[in-house]
Structure formats: C-alpha cells, structure tokens
C-alpha cells in the first residue's frame, strides 16, 4: 500500500494560517522557511538609532505603546 503525502501550498495560506501551521508542525523546516520569508519580505525596512538619553527612551516607549494600541483596534 502506497502512502501519498500532500505538501501544503504555503503561498496560498494567509499569515494566520501559515503561523498556525508552523506552530502545529514545529519540525517542518519548509514551513518555517516559508513563514520567515513571508514575514521578512513584508516587514518594514525602516531603521532607528538606539536611544541615547532618558527622554529618547521614554519617547520610544510612548511610540511602542501607541503602536500596540493601534494593533489592538484593528
């Protein structure tokens, strides 16, 4: 008896589906690479200098809190 393994089509999966698949199949290296490639290609290329003063650190903390709140409301 032959067993056929159907390879999932990672490119047709949504981000949520791909993430769930990777979590459910932690040893699937192809899935992990597809996941990293997808999220890396869609990530912002914007970079920032490291905060040097206490006020700059506070400003970054405020920006992070604002971004997290924006993400919660989506």
Secondary structure, DSSP 4 states (H G I P E B T S, - for coil): ---PPPPP-GGGS-HHHHHHHHHHTTT-HHHHHHHHHHHHHHS-----PPP-SHHHHHHHHHHHHHHHHHHHT-
